[in-house]
Amino acid sequence: MMKHVSARTLKLALVVSAAALFAVACSSSSDTKQSNAAAPATNNAAPAASPTVAANATPADPIEQAKATFSNTCAKCHKPDGAGGEVTIEGEKLKVPNLREGRSVTKSDDQLHNKIVKGGDGMPGFGKRLTADQINALVKYIRQDFQGKK
């Protein structure tokens, strides 16, 4: 009789442990998803969102990410509107190109990409700080938002 009770107790302990681990794992997964999502939490009683709605609710839009990258990385010199101009960085005056007109408009996407990667003419290279995808998205963002191209 004692073996039967011990086996039963062991099974019960395993089930309780598995349930606790499952609850912790689901809680961690849910917290991670919520902290990574920019959209507000949805009502738990609502049916699952369609793929279109879910795609619109995530911050994965490359242009929006590029806008944030530009704001955090490029706007200090090129200004938030991309107009560039004379800027003083660390006591040094620089003439920063306007991304809305001039050479920036006439350069190919590859040339603009390479300029961001390697820098030059007073601009630092960002090839080690940004990924290729981030740089490609920046080029698209510059073309779309500052130069009116699609």
Secondary structure, DSSP 8 states (H G I E B T S, - for coil): -HHHHHHHHHHHHHHHHHHHHHHHHHHHHHHHHHHH--S----TTS----HHHHHHHSS--HHHHHHHHIIIIIHHHH-TTS--EEEEETTEEEEE--SSSTHHHHS-HHHHHHHHHH-BTTB---TTTS-HHHHHHHHHHIIIIIT---
